[in-house]
Amino acid sequence: MHSWKLLKRRLLIWLHSVKILLDECIDRRLAEQLSGHEVKTLPKMGWAGIKDGELLRLAEGEFDVLITVDRNLPFQQNLAVLDLVVLVLQARSNRLADLQVLVPEILAIVDTAPKATATVVRE
């Protein structure tokens, strides 16, 4: 019975798990706080230094959500054509301590935020 409960729990996590990509401006340690989701960073994917347009196309193919602090991204790229959620974090700085306060809001909206647009997450 114990193994069935564990299997059921893992299945529920897998069904609700969102594949998230953290932009390179975001401290990789933030990934540890986005529990229940599969989180990777640009460097881990081998995508560090890739220009935004190409990055969005790559991310769209492998991820559900891109999290960034680049406030200009929605104005510089055509997000309307993407099958991707883009969360733009607005905090005092890019430091982990400042971004951590946004984690509850990120977790609350990560699986319901609309695709093809930028959703701003702030305190």
Summary of the structure (lengths in Angstrom):
residues: 123
radius of gyration: 14.9
end to end distance: 43.0
largest distance: 53.4
contacts: 331
relative contact order: 0.17
helix: 45%
strand: 19%
